[in-house]
Amino acid sequence: MKKTFGVAVTIGAAAFAAGTVQAQTFPEQRISMVVGYSAGGFADTVARIIAERMSNSLGQPVVVENQPGAASNVAALSVSRADADGYTILATTTSVAINQTLYGSLEYSMDDLIAVAVPVAAPEVLAVHPEFPAQTLGDFLAYAGDNAVTYATAGVGSGSHIAAGYFYSELAGVNAIHVPFGGGAPAVGAVLGQQVGATAITIPGIASQFESGGLNCIAVAAPERVAIAPDCPTYSEAGFDGFVAQSWVGFFVPSGTDAAIVAALNAAVNEAIVDPVAAERLATIGNTIQILDVAETDAFVRGEVSSWAERVQALDLRVD
């Protein structure tokens, strides 16, 4: 018994020492950043901006690899099973928090991942065509009380769907009909073509329409007004105090990754987003930059899992 225990201690000490050395020399090779969505989308755009600058600061290439599927669950599962050495990073969105409740069965959990950083967030907005008969949130809700109102989103179970559905049913008490599309672009197109009454979407997916006047923003689910749509009131200003819903891009590594490596990656991400060129590119498409250390990132993600769970359960949504 003593001999076995002694061997276990020796092995454990050796593993700890090896991990410490690895952390001190990290990184020594290319890093794979696995994006849970197709190229050109919200997560991919942010990931590529940040990966480019991380490559410079870390002295090793950070290469973006797209693994779309099942609302980023394919990529999350893949990364959760990767070696816990810091060389495989998951880049995903709010979906990773939503999916913990939305999906009846997952092959991974948040315990299988460590949150490294959540560098950008973008609020949900409600937008309508300039010719729609209601151009304020109050008028929109009054109109919805007397008419069948439709709203388009990027799909069932998306953050936009859940946030808007929760707002309509639980906070505003109106019946709005959800029209899901296969992405944000066709949802916006349906409003531009006046096929649906409104769209619920994150601001990067619609910022160009606000700037051109193609669509009007009637509410933003942010703590305060956003620079890219300064005339758009918050839900709180419209009488729904504290209603905040946002999509974000977060970076995760497999559970068991050395704390020093996690801290190094966190620092590299935070350094990347304060680069003037990167910061301007991110802000131009409607993102808010947030610099969080590892502990703050962990607390933020846990809070998001909890708040989205409340909304999913209220809507009785389930994907099996």
Number of C-alpha atoms within 10 A of each C-alpha: 6 7 8 9 10 11 12 12 12 12 12 12 12 12 12 13 12 12 17 16 11 17 20 12 9 18 19 11 12 15 21 18 25 26 29 28 24 16 16 10 16 22 22 24 18 25 25 20 17 23 22 16 21 24 17 13 15 18 13 15 18 24 19 20 21 16 19 17 13 14 19 23 23 17 23 31 19 16 25 24 15 15 14 19 21 25 21 23 32 30 30 29 25 23 22 23 22 24 26 20 21 23 15 11 13 13 10 17 15 19 11 17 23 24 26 28 30 29 24 23 23 26 23 25 28 24 29 26 24 16 11 15 12 18 17 19 21 15 13 18 19 13 15 20 14 10 11 12 18 17 24 30 29 24 18 17 21 22 27 26 24 24 24 27 24 19 18 17 14 13 12 14 13 19 17 20 16 20 18 19 16 11 16 24 15 15 25 27 14 20 23 19 10 15 13 22 25 30 32 29 31 28 28 23 21 23 18 16 17 16 12 9 12 14 23 24 28 24 25 32 26 20 16 15 18 20 13 18 18 11 13 22 21 25 24 17 16 14 12 14 11 13 16 17 25 21 23 22 23 24 24 27 29 27 19 15 18 17 16 16 24 22 17 19 25 24 19 20 24 21 15 23 24 15 13 10 12 17 18 13 16 21 16 15 19 23 27 17 18 15 18 19 16 21 12 15 22 17 13 15 20 14 13 18 19 14 14 23 18 15 22 23 14 14 15 9 15 15 11 7
